Amino acid sequence: MSAQWQTLVSQKLYLATQLAGLSRKQASATDREATLQGAIELALRARKLMFALVARYHQQNRATPATVEELTTLIADTPDAELLTDLTRTPGSWLNHLDQLEVAQSEPPRQQKTVSEENIIAVSTAAGPDRSADGLLETLAAMKAFMTDLGERHAEW
C-alpha cells in the first residue's frame, strides 16, 4: 500500500517540476504566473500526500495529516518526527520553503507603497519566499530526495 502512496507523491512532484520548467518558457507574465502557481499548488499537494505516506510508514493507515504538527503528533518520538521538525525549523529547507509559499499563495499581494520625493528614505526589496521557477525546482528536487531516502529507510525495516 505504501508503494501506491509513494507513486502518487512522485507523480505530483513530477508534474510540479514540469510546470515549474514550463513557467520559464512562457512569453506572457500571466502564463508564467499561472504555470508557477500551478506548480506551487502541486508541490503543496505532494507535501500533504507525503505526510500521509509517512503516517502509513508508522502504521497510521487512516491518518491524513495536513500539517507537520499533526503528523509529528501521530508519530511522536520517532526519527522521522524529529527530522521533519528540524526541517520545518531550518531556514531554506524544502519544508520551510513550502510553508512560506503556502502562506504567500493564501494571502492577497501586499500593497506597494508609492514613491515620491517626500517619502524616499531607503530602498528595500519585497520580503517573502523565493517564488522563482529555479527556487521551486530546487525545493522539488529536495522533496524528491527526501522521499527517496525515506522510502529506502522504511524498506529496510
MOMOMO-V353998 format. One line per field, one symbol per residue. ss: DSSP state (H for helix, E for strand, - for the rest). psi: psi as a letter, one per 30 degrees, with the letter a starting at -180 (. if undefined). A space follows every 10 residues. Layout:
# MOMOMO-V353998
ss = ???
psi = ???
This chain:
# MOMOMO-V353998
ss = -HHHHHHHHH HHHHHHHHHH HHHHH---HH HHHHHHHHHH HHHHHHHHHH HHHHHHH--- -------HHH HHHH----HH HHHHHHHHH- ---HHHHHHH HHHHHH---- ------HHH- ---------- --HHHHHHHH HHHHHHHHHH HHHHH--
psi = eeeeeeeeee eeeeeeeeee eeeffkelee eeeeeeeeee eeeeeeeeee eeeeeefggi ffkikfleee efeehlhlee eeeeeeeefj kfleeeeeee eeeeffklkk kkkkklefgj elkllklllj gleeeeeeee eeeeeeeeee eeefff.
